[in-house]
Amino acid sequence: MREVLNDVERWRSAGRRIAVARVVGLEGSGPRDPGATMVVNEDGEVAGSVSGGCVEGAVLTEALEILGGDGTPRLVTYGIADEDAFAVGLTCGGTIHVFIEPLDW
């Protein structure tokens, strides 16, 4: 979380709405440990990472939907079978659970 604090403060000072995504669970191997954090502002700017690139685009989409909708937090799960992981460029092959919520001041 510390790596994104400067961006959060800058966006907050500019009046931007922000969503926070955190890895809250991991099954098998994963690119980032629980606690890994990514923040997204309403303009689509991103700081931090929850997957090292594997699912960042999907998390961005979910975060923007939350910011553009009613703000209801979501628990989303991303995974791929180990035997298929290398075929799509993923090295982890596990499943990650990401909790995404709006940052409420």
N, CA, C and O atoms as CSV, one atom per row, in Angstrom:
chain,resi,resn,atom,element,x,y,z
A,1,MET,N,N,0.821,-1.193,0.000
A,1,MET,CA,C,0.000,0.000,0.000
A,1,MET,C,C,0.865,1.257,0.000
A,1,MET,O,O,0.492,2.267,-0.597
A,2,ARG,N,N,2.012,1.202,0.662
A,2,ARG,CA,C,2.859,2.397,0.742
A,2,ARG,C,C,3.262,2.932,-0.621
A,2,ARG,O,O,3.405,4.141,-0.803
A,3,GLU,N,N,3.446,2.023,-1.585
A,3,GLU,CA,C,3.899,2.449,-2.910
A,3,GLU,C,C,2.869,3.283,-3.646
A,3,GLU,O,O,3.214,3.964,-4.612
A,4,VAL,N,N,1.613,3.249,-3.219
A,4,VAL,CA,C,0.570,4.007,-3.917
A,4,VAL,C,C,0.102,5.238,-3.148
A,4,VAL,O,O,-0.718,6.003,-3.657
A,5,LEU,N,N,0.598,5.442,-1.952
A,5,LEU,CA,C,0.111,6.549,-1.117
A,5,LEU,C,C,0.312,7.921,-1.737
A,5,LEU,O,O,-0.563,8.779,-1.625
A,6,ASN,N,N,1.440,8.143,-2.384
A,6,ASN,CA,C,1.666,9.449,-3.017
A,6,ASN,C,C,0.649,9.720,-4.116
A,6,ASN,O,O,0.145,10.835,-4.247
A,7,ASP,N,N,0.348,8.685,-4.909
A,7,ASP,CA,C,-0.645,8.845,-5.974
A,7,ASP,C,C,-2.035,9.084,-5.380
A,7,ASP,O,O,-2.784,9.930,-5.868
A,8,VAL,N,N,-2.370,8.348,-4.343
A,8,VAL,CA,C,-3.674,8.526,-3.690
A,8,VAL,C,C,-3.811,9.954,-3.176
A,8,VAL,O,O,-4.846,10.589,-3.379
A,9,GLU,N,N,-2.794,10.453,-2.525
A,9,GLU,CA,C,-2.856,11.818,-1.981
A,9,GLU,C,C,-2.970,12.858,-3.094
A,9,GLU,O,O,-3.731,13.818,-2.978
A,10,ARG,N,N,-2.216,12.662,-4.165
A,10,ARG,CA,C,-2.274,13.595,-5.297
A,10,ARG,C,C,-3.662,13.589,-5.931
A,10,ARG,O,O,-4.224,14.647,-6.214
A,11,TRP,N,N,-4.214,12.394,-6.152
A,11,TRP,CA,C,-5.549,12.290,-6.753
A,11,TRP,C,C,-6.618,12.843,-5.825
A,11,TRP,O,O,-7.544,13.519,-6.273
A,12,ARG,N,N,-6.493,12.557,-4.529
A,12,ARG,CA,C,-7.461,13.065,-3.556
A,12,ARG,C,C,-7.444,14.585,-3.530
A,12,ARG,O,O,-8.493,15.228,-3.493
A,13,SER,N,N,-6.237,15.157,-3.551
A,13,SER,CA,C,-6.112,16.614,-3.545
A,13,SER,C,C,-6.733,17.242,-4.787
A,13,SER,O,O,-7.198,18.382,-4.751
A,14,ALA,N,N,-6.738,16.488,-5.890
A,14,ALA,CA,C,-7.331,16.976,-7.137
A,14,ALA,C,C,-8.831,16.675,-7.211
A,14,ALA,O,O,-9.484,16.999,-8.203
A,15,GLY,N,N,-9.372,16.058,-6.163
A,15,GLY,CA,C,-10.804,15.775,-6.127
A,15,GLY,C,C,-11.229,14.546,-6.909
A,15,GLY,O,O,-12.412,14.392,-7.214
A,16,ARG,N,N,-10.289,13.667,-7.241
A,16,ARG,CA,C,-10.617,12.462,-8.003
A,16,ARG,C,C,-11.221,11.394,-7.093
A,16,ARG,O,O,-10.849,11.270,-5.927
A,17,ARG,N,N,-12.162,10.625,-7.651
A,17,ARG,CA,C,-12.686,9.452,-6.960
A,17,ARG,C,C,-11.711,8.307,-7.206
A,17,ARG,O,O,-11.118,8.205,-8.280
A,18,ILE,N,N,-11.550,7.444,-6.197
A,18,ILE,CA,C,-10.533,6.400,-6.255
A,18,ILE,C,C,-11.125,5.067,-5.794
A,18,ILE,O,O,-11.926,5.016,-4.861
A,19,ALA,N,N,-10.713,3.996,-6.465
A,19,ALA,CA,C,-11.040,2.641,-6.033
A,19,ALA,C,C,-9.740,1.954,-5.625
A,19,ALA,O,O,-8.686,2.176,-6.221
A,20,VAL,N,N,-9.842,1.118,-4.598
A,20,VAL,CA,C,-8.692,0.368,-4.102
A,20,VAL,C,C,-8.952,-1.113,-4.343
A,20,VAL,O,O,-10.016,-1.627,-3.998
A,21,ALA,N,N,-7.980,-1.796,-4.933
A,21,ALA,CA,C,-8.060,-3.235,-5.155
A,21,ALA,C,C,-6.931,-3.896,-4.365
A,21,ALA,O,O,-5.775,-3.479,-4.443
A,22,ARG,N,N,-7.288,-4.940,-3.598
A,22,ARG,CA,C,-6.286,-5.636,-2.789
A,22,ARG,C,C,-6.407,-7.135,-2.996
A,22,ARG,O,O,-7.510,-7.677,-3.069
A,23,VAL,N,N,-5.266,-7.798,-3.089
A,23,VAL,CA,C,-5.268,-9.253,-3.100
A,23,VAL,C,C,-5.614,-9.698,-1.683
A,23,VAL,O,O,-4.918,-9.355,-0.728
A,24,VAL,N,N,-6.697,-10.465,-1.555
A,24,VAL,CA,C,-7.137,-10.921,-0.234
A,24,VAL,C,C,-7.035,-12.436,-0.075
A,24,VAL,O,O,-7.228,-12.964,1.020
A,25,GLY,N,N,-6.735,-13.125,-1.156
A,25,GLY,CA,C,-6.589,-14.572,-1.080
A,25,GLY,C,C,-5.823,-15.093,-2.275
A,25,GLY,O,O,-5.783,-14.469,-3.335
A,26,LEU,N,N,-5.212,-16.254,-2.080
A,26,LEU,CA,C,-4.378,-16.850,-3.109
A,26,LEU,C,C,-4.497,-18.359,-2.999
A,26,LEU,O,O,-4.370,-18.921,-1.912
A,27,GLU,N,N,-4.741,-19.011,-4.121
A,27,GLU,CA,C,-4.758,-20.471,-4.172
A,27,GLU,C,C,-3.694,-20.908,-5.164
A,27,GLU,O,O,-3.663,-20.427,-6.296
A,28,GLY,N,N,-2.840,-21.798,-4.753
A,28,GLY,CA,C,-1.733,-22.197,-5.614
A,28,GLY,C,C,-0.698,-21.095,-5.658
A,28,GLY,O,O,-0.555,-20.323,-4.710
A,29,SER,N,N,0.018,-21.028,-6.759
A,29,SER,CA,C,1.029,-19.982,-6.887
A,29,SER,C,C,0.388,-18.734,-7.490
A,29,SER,O,O,-0.582,-18.817,-8.244
A,30,GLY,N,N,0.939,-17.601,-7.148
A,30,GLY,CA,C,0.400,-16.340,-7.641
A,30,GLY,C,C,1.493,-15.320,-7.828
A,30,GLY,O,O,2.565,-15.431,-7.233
A,31,PRO,N,N,1.227,-14.324,-8.656
A,31,PRO,CA,C,2.251,-13.326,-8.953
A,31,PRO,C,C,2.510,-12.359,-7.803
A,31,PRO,O,O,3.623,-11.851,-7.674
A,32,ARG,N,N,1.509,-12.092,-6.967
A,32,ARG,CA,C,1.669,-11.162,-5.843
A,32,ARG,C,C,1.007,-11.774,-4.621
A,32,ARG,O,O,0.017,-12.495,-4.743
A,33,ASP,N,N,1.541,-11.494,-3.462
A,33,ASP,CA,C,1.016,-12.025,-2.208
A,33,ASP,C,C,-0.213,-11.254,-1.747
A,33,ASP,O,O,-0.443,-10.126,-2.183
A,34,PRO,N,N,-1.006,-11.865,-0.861
A,34,PRO,CA,C,-2.118,-11.121,-0.262
A,34,PRO,C,C,-1.606,-9.811,0.344
A,34,PRO,O,O,-0.537,-9.761,0.953
A,35,GLY,N,N,-2.392,-8.768,0.160
A,35,GLY,CA,C,-2.004,-7.432,0.602
A,35,GLY,C,C,-1.530,-6.557,-0.543
A,35,GLY,O,O,-1.513,-5.333,-0.418
A,36,ALA,N,N,-1.142,-7.168,-1.664
A,36,ALA,CA,C,-0.726,-6.372,-2.823
A,36,ALA,C,C,-1.875,-5.444,-3.205
A,36,ALA,O,O,-3.033,-5.862,-3.216
A,37,THR,N,N,-1.567,-4.206,-3.513
A,37,THR,CA,C,-2.583,-3.176,-3.713
A,37,THR,C,C,-2.403,-2.443,-5.031
A,37,THR,O,O,-1.289,-2.167,-5.476
A,38,MET,N,N,-3.540,-2.142,-5.632
A,38,MET,CA,C,-3.591,-1.314,-6.838
A,38,MET,C,C,-4.687,-0.285,-6.613
A,38,MET,O,O,-5.746,-0.612,-6.079
A,39,VAL,N,N,-4.439,0.954,-7.017
A,39,VAL,CA,C,-5.463,1.996,-6.930
A,39,VAL,C,C,-5.737,2.525,-8.329
A,39,VAL,O,O,-4.855,2.583,-9.185
A,40,VAL,N,N,-7.004,2.911,-8.529
A,40,VAL,CA,C,-7.455,3.399,-9.829
A,40,VAL,C,C,-8.269,4.652,-9.592
A,40,VAL,O,O,-9.127,4.673,-8.709
A,41,ASN,N,N,-8.014,5.713,-10.374
A,41,ASN,CA,C,-8.884,6.878,-10.221
A,41,ASN,C,C,-9.932,6.877,-11.326
A,41,ASN,O,O,-9.859,6.088,-12.268
A,42,GLU,N,N,-10.900,7.765,-11.200
A,42,GLU,CA,C,-12.029,7.793,-12.135
A,42,GLU,C,C,-11.625,8.082,-13.574
A,42,GLU,O,O,-12.398,7.833,-14.499
A,43,ASP,N,N,-10.415,8.609,-13.770
A,43,ASP,CA,C,-9.920,8.878,-15.119
A,43,ASP,C,C,-9.185,7.684,-15.726
A,43,ASP,O,O,-8.717,7.749,-16.862
A,44,GLY,N,N,-9.087,6.590,-14.959
A,44,GLY,CA,C,-8.424,5.393,-15.447
A,44,GLY,C,C,-6.940,5.332,-15.177
A,44,GLY,O,O,-6.257,4.439,-15.680
A,45,GLU,N,N,-6.419,6.274,-14.384
A,45,GLU,CA,C,-5.011,6.214,-14.011
A,45,GLU,C,C,-4.836,5.130,-12.948
A,45,GLU,O,O,-5.706,4.937,-12.098
A,46,VAL,N,N,-3.700,4.424,-13.003
A,46,VAL,CA,C,-3.454,3.281,-12.135
A,46,VAL,C,C,-2.122,3.445,-11.425
A,46,VAL,O,O,-1.156,3.953,-11.994
A,47,ALA,N,N,-2.086,3.006,-10.170
A,47,ALA,CA,C,-0.833,2.924,-9.424
A,47,ALA,C,C,-0.839,1.600,-8.669
A,47,ALA,O,O,-1.890,1.143,-8.218
A,48,GLY,N,N,0.319,0.992,-8.534
A,48,GLY,CA,C,0.424,-0.283,-7.838
A,48,GLY,C,C,0.078,-1.447,-8.747
A,48,GLY,O,O,-0.130,-1.284,-9.949
A,49,SER,N,N,0.020,-2.636,-8.139
A,49,SER,CA,C,-0.237,-3.842,-8.913
A,49,SER,C,C,-0.783,-4.937,-8.013
A,49,SER,O,O,-0.365,-5.087,-6.865
A,50,VAL,N,N,-1.723,-5.698,-8.554
A,50,VAL,CA,C,-2.235,-6.862,-7.828
A,50,VAL,C,C,-1.786,-8.171,-8.477
A,50,VAL,O,O,-1.953,-9.244,-7.899
A,51,SER,N,N,-1.214,-8.079,-9.680
A,51,SER,CA,C,-0.859,-9.326,-10.358
A,51,SER,C,C,0.418,-9.244,-11.178
A,51,SER,O,O,0.781,-10.219,-11.836
A,52,GLY,N,N,1.092,-8.141,-11.159
A,52,GLY,CA,C,2.283,-8.022,-11.987
A,52,GLY,C,C,1.964,-7.975,-13.473
A,52,GLY,O,O,2.851,-8.168,-14.305
A,53,GLY,N,N,0.700,-7.720,-13.815
A,53,GLY,CA,C,0.323,-7.577,-15.210
A,53,GLY,C,C,-0.682,-8.597,-15.713
A,53,GLY,O,O,-1.365,-8.339,-16.704
A,54,CYS,N,N,-0.794,-9.751,-15.060
A,54,CYS,CA,C,-1.665,-10.824,-15.554
A,54,CYS,C,C,-3.123,-10.404,-15.685
A,54,CYS,O,O,-3.758,-10.690,-16.701
A,55,VAL,N,N,-3.658,-9.734,-14.680
A,55,VAL,CA,C,-5.088,-9.392,-14.685
A,55,VAL,C,C,-5.351,-7.914,-14.437
A,55,VAL,O,O,-6.486,-7.527,-14.156
A,56,GLU,N,N,-4.329,-7.091,-14.536
A,56,GLU,CA,C,-4.480,-5.667,-14.257
A,56,GLU,C,C,-5.612,-5.020,-15.062
A,56,GLU,O,O,-6.373,-4.216,-14.526
A,57,GLY,N,N,-5.720,-5.368,-16.333
A,57,GLY,CA,C,-6.761,-4.788,-17.180
A,57,GLY,C,C,-8.156,-5.127,-16.693
A,57,GLY,O,O,-9.045,-4.275,-16.711
A,58,ALA,N,N,-8.356,-6.357,-16.258
A,58,ALA,CA,C,-9.666,-6.770,-15.744
A,58,ALA,C,C,-9.980,-6.063,-14.431
A,58,ALA,O,O,-11.124,-5.672,-14.200
A,59,VAL,N,N,-8.985,-5.894,-13.574
A,59,VAL,CA,C,-9.185,-5.187,-12.308
A,59,VAL,C,C,-9.502,-3.719,-12.580
A,59,VAL,O,O,-10.363,-3.142,-11.916
A,60,LEU,N,N,-8.826,-3.118,-13.532
A,60,LEU,CA,C,-9.107,-1.732,-13.916
A,60,LEU,C,C,-10.560,-1.591,-14.352
A,60,LEU,O,O,-11.244,-0.658,-13.930
A,61,THR,N,N,-11.036,-2.499,-15.184
A,61,THR,CA,C,-12.421,-2.453,-15.649
A,61,THR,C,C,-13.397,-2.554,-14.484
A,61,THR,O,O,-14.361,-1.791,-14.417
A,62,GLU,N,N,-13.160,-3.482,-13.572
A,62,GLU,CA,C,-14.030,-3.644,-12.398
A,62,GLU,C,C,-14.030,-2.375,-11.547
A,62,GLU,O,O,-15.082,-1.915,-11.102
A,63,ALA,N,N,-12.842,-1.815,-11.326
A,63,ALA,CA,C,-12.723,-0.606,-10.494
A,63,ALA,C,C,-13.480,0.559,-11.112
A,63,ALA,O,O,-14.169,1.294,-10.404
A,64,LEU,N,N,-13.360,0.736,-12.418
A,64,LEU,CA,C,-14.073,1.830,-13.089
A,64,LEU,C,C,-15.583,1.618,-13.043
A,64,LEU,O,O,-16.337,2.584,-12.929
A,65,GLU,N,N,-16.031,0.368,-13.130
A,65,GLU,CA,C,-17.460,0.085,-13.005
A,65,GLU,C,C,-17.967,0.439,-11.609
A,65,GLU,O,O,-19.066,0.975,-11.463
A,66,ILE,N,N,-17.179,0.145,-10.597
A,66,ILE,CA,C,-17.557,0.485,-9.227
A,66,ILE,C,C,-17.639,2.001,-9.069
A,66,ILE,O,O,-18.595,2.515,-8.488
A,67,LEU,N,N,-16.638,2.720,-9.585
A,67,LEU,CA,C,-16.628,4.175,-9.468
A,67,LEU,C,C,-17.757,4.817,-10.265
A,67,LEU,O,O,-18.285,5.856,-9.867
A,68,GLY,N,N,-18.126,4.210,-11.380
A,68,GLY,CA,C,-19.189,4.761,-12.215
A,68,GLY,C,C,-20.582,4.303,-11.822
A,68,GLY,O,O,-21.578,4.834,-12.313
A,69,GLY,N,N,-20.651,3.331,-10.951
A,69,GLY,CA,C,-21.940,2.784,-10.538
A,69,GLY,C,C,-22.334,3.254,-9.157
A,69,GLY,O,O,-22.146,4.416,-8.795
A,70,ASP,N,N,-22.889,2.321,-8.387
A,70,ASP,CA,C,-23.380,2.677,-7.050
A,70,ASP,C,C,-22.316,2.541,-5.963
A,70,ASP,O,O,-22.597,2.778,-4.788
A,71,GLY,N,N,-21.091,2.158,-6.349
A,71,GLY,CA,C,-20.000,2.079,-5.382
A,71,GLY,C,C,-19.976,0.815,-4.552
A,71,GLY,O,O,-19.255,0.743,-3.557
A,72,THR,N,N,-20.750,-0.185,-4.942
A,72,THR,CA,C,-20.778,-1.431,-4.179
A,72,THR,C,C,-19.465,-2.185,-4.354
A,72,THR,O,O,-19.063,-2.470,-5.482
A,73,PRO,N,N,-18.791,-2.512,-3.248
A,73,PRO,CA,C,-17.544,-3.272,-3.329
A,73,PRO,C,C,-17.780,-4.654,-3.948
A,73,PRO,O,O,-18.892,-5.181,-3.920
A,74,ARG,N,N,-16.715,-5.225,-4.504
A,74,ARG,CA,C,-16.800,-6.542,-5.137
A,74,ARG,C,C,-15.603,-7.401,-4.759
A,74,ARG,O,O,-14.485,-6.911,-4.602
A,75,LEU,N,N,-15.863,-8.681,-4.620
A,75,LEU,CA,C,-14.794,-9.663,-4.504
A,75,LEU,C,C,-14.762,-10.401,-5.830
A,75,LEU,O,O,-15.742,-11.044,-6.209
A,76,VAL,N,N,-13.649,-10.315,-6.535
A,76,VAL,CA,C,-13.529,-10.961,-7.840
A,76,VAL,C,C,-12.403,-11.990,-7.791
A,76,VAL,O,O,-11.435,-11.842,-7.045
A,77,THR,N,N,-12.550,-13.020,-8.592
A,77,THR,CA,C,-11.577,-14.108,-8.615
A,77,THR,C,C,-11.040,-14.266,-10.026
A,77,THR,O,O,-11.791,-14.274,-11.002
A,78,TYR,N,N,-9.730,-14.391,-10.110
A,78,TYR,CA,C,-9.062,-14.585,-11.397
A,78,TYR,C,C,-8.160,-15.795,-11.279
A,78,TYR,O,O,-7.425,-15.933,-10.301
A,79,GLY,N,N,-8.210,-16.669,-12.264
A,79,GLY,CA,C,-7.343,-17.842,-12.237
A,79,GLY,C,C,-7.277,-18.514,-13.579
A,79,GLY,O,O,-8.076,-18.239,-14.474
A,80,ILE,N,N,-6.330,-19.385,-13.706
A,80,ILE,CA,C,-6.159,-20.167,-14.924
A,80,ILE,C,C,-5.556,-21.499,-14.518
A,80,ILE,O,O,-4.733,-21.565,-13.605
A,81,ALA,N,N,-5.962,-22.537,-15.185
A,81,ALA,CA,C,-5.430,-23.867,-14.876
A,81,ALA,C,C,-3.923,-23.891,-15.082
A,81,ALA,O,O,-3.413,-23.296,-16.031
A,82,ASP,N,N,-3.208,-24.579,-14.194
A,82,ASP,CA,C,-1.751,-24.617,-14.276
A,82,ASP,C,C,-1.253,-25.045,-15.647
A,82,ASP,O,O,-0.286,-24.478,-16.155
A,83,GLU,N,N,-1.901,-26.040,-16.255
A,83,GLU,CA,C,-1.426,-26.533,-17.553
A,83,GLU,C,C,-1.614,-25.509,-18.671
A,83,GLU,O,O,-0.949,-25.597,-19.703
A,84,ASP,N,N,-2.509,-24.542,-18.479
A,84,ASP,CA,C,-2.743,-23.526,-19.494
A,84,ASP,C,C,-1.962,-22.241,-19.250
A,84,ASP,O,O,-1.922,-21.372,-20.121
A,85,ALA,N,N,-1.356,-22.109,-18.110
A,85,ALA,CA,C,-0.753,-20.835,-17.718
A,85,ALA,C,C,0.312,-20.356,-18.698
A,85,ALA,O,O,0.287,-19.201,-19.122
A,86,PHE,N,N,1.236,-21.223,-19.057
A,86,PHE,CA,C,2.324,-20.789,-19.923
A,86,PHE,C,C,1.847,-20.476,-21.335
A,86,PHE,O,O,2.463,-19.665,-22.028
A,87,ALA,N,N,0.761,-21.105,-21.770
A,87,ALA,CA,C,0.248,-20.876,-23.121
A,87,ALA,C,C,-0.197,-19.435,-23.339
A,87,ALA,O,O,-0.136,-18.933,-24.461
A,88,VAL,N,N,-0.645,-18.764,-22.275
A,88,VAL,CA,C,-1.102,-17.384,-22.416
A,88,VAL,C,C,-0.107,-16.389,-21.833
A,88,VAL,O,O,-0.409,-15.201,-21.727
A,89,GLY,N,N,1.072,-16.862,-21.456
A,89,GLY,CA,C,2.098,-15.960,-20.960
A,89,GLY,C,C,2.092,-15.743,-19.463
A,89,GLY,O,O,2.841,-14.902,-18.965
A,90,LEU,N,N,1.271,-16.475,-18.730
A,90,LEU,CA,C,1.259,-16.356,-17.276
A,90,LEU,C,C,2.234,-17.367,-16.692
A,90,LEU,O,O,2.343,-18.491,-17.180
A,91,THR,N,N,2.923,-16.971,-15.671
A,91,THR,CA,C,3.859,-17.900,-15.050
A,91,THR,C,C,3.337,-18.453,-13.743
A,91,THR,O,O,3.905,-19.410,-13.217
A,92,CYS,N,N,2.274,-17.884,-13.201
A,92,CYS,CA,C,1.825,-18.299,-11.878
A,92,CYS,C,C,0.922,-19.527,-11.925
A,92,CYS,O,O,1.200,-20.522,-11.256
A,93,GLY,N,N,-0.150,-19.471,-12.704
A,93,GLY,CA,C,-1.051,-20.595,-12.815
A,93,GLY,C,C,-2.009,-20.764,-11.662
A,93,GLY,O,O,-2.832,-21.680,-11.695
A,94,GLY,N,N,-1.943,-19.923,-10.640
A,94,GLY,CA,C,-2.831,-20.038,-9.490
A,94,GLY,C,C,-4.090,-19.215,-9.655
A,94,GLY,O,O,-4.428,-18.761,-10.749
A,95,THR,N,N,-4.771,-19.038,-8.545
A,95,THR,CA,C,-5.991,-18.241,-8.503
A,95,THR,C,C,-5.816,-17.148,-7.465
A,95,THR,O,O,-5.346,-17.405,-6.356
A,96,ILE,N,N,-6.198,-15.910,-7.829
A,96,ILE,CA,C,-6.133,-14.816,-6.862
A,96,ILE,C,C,-7.534,-14.257,-6.645
A,96,ILE,O,O,-8.354,-14.199,-7.562
A,97,HIS,N,N,-7.778,-13.855,-5.421
A,97,HIS,CA,C,-9.036,-13.221,-5.048
A,97,HIS,C,C,-8.720,-11.764,-4.729
A,97,HIS,O,O,-7.855,-11.471,-3.904
A,98,VAL,N,N,-9.429,-10.860,-5.393
A,98,VAL,CA,C,-9.167,-9.425,-5.262
A,98,VAL,C,C,-10.432,-8.716,-4.781
A,98,VAL,O,O,-11.498,-8.858,-5.380
A,99,PHE,N,N,-10.305,-7.954,-3.700
A,99,PHE,CA,C,-11.412,-7.159,-3.181
A,99,PHE,C,C,-11.236,-5.737,-3.689
A,99,PHE,O,O,-10.188,-5.123,-3.489
A,100,ILE,N,N,-12.269,-5.213,-4.349
A,100,ILE,CA,C,-12.214,-3.872,-4.934
A,100,ILE,C,C,-13.308,-3.023,-4.304
A,100,ILE,O,O,-14.471,-3.426,-4.260
A,101,GLU,N,N,-12.928,-1.845,-3.817
A,101,GLU,CA,C,-13.879,-0.969,-3.155
A,101,GLU,C,C,-13.530,0.486,-3.420
A,101,GLU,O,O,-12.368,0.816,-3.657
A,102,PRO,N,N,-14.538,1.361,-3.379
A,102,PRO,CA,C,-14.224,2.789,-3.507
A,102,PRO,C,C,-13.526,3.263,-2.234
A,102,PRO,O,O,-13.831,2.788,-1.140
A,103,LEU,N,N,-12.603,4.188,-2.381
A,103,LEU,CA,C,-11.944,4.782,-1.231
A,103,LEU,C,C,-12.845,5.878,-0.713
A,103,LEU,O,O,-13.104,6.857,-1.414
A,104,ASP,N,N,-13.316,5.728,0.485
A,104,ASP,CA,C,-14.240,6.675,1.087
A,104,ASP,C,C,-13.483,7.576,2.045
A,104,ASP,O,O,-12.894,7.117,3.024
A,105,TRP,N,N,-13.511,8.865,1.744
A,105,TRP,CA,C,-12.779,9.817,2.583
A,105,TRP,C,C,-13.488,10.035,3.887
A,105,TRP,O,O,-13.019,10.806,4.724
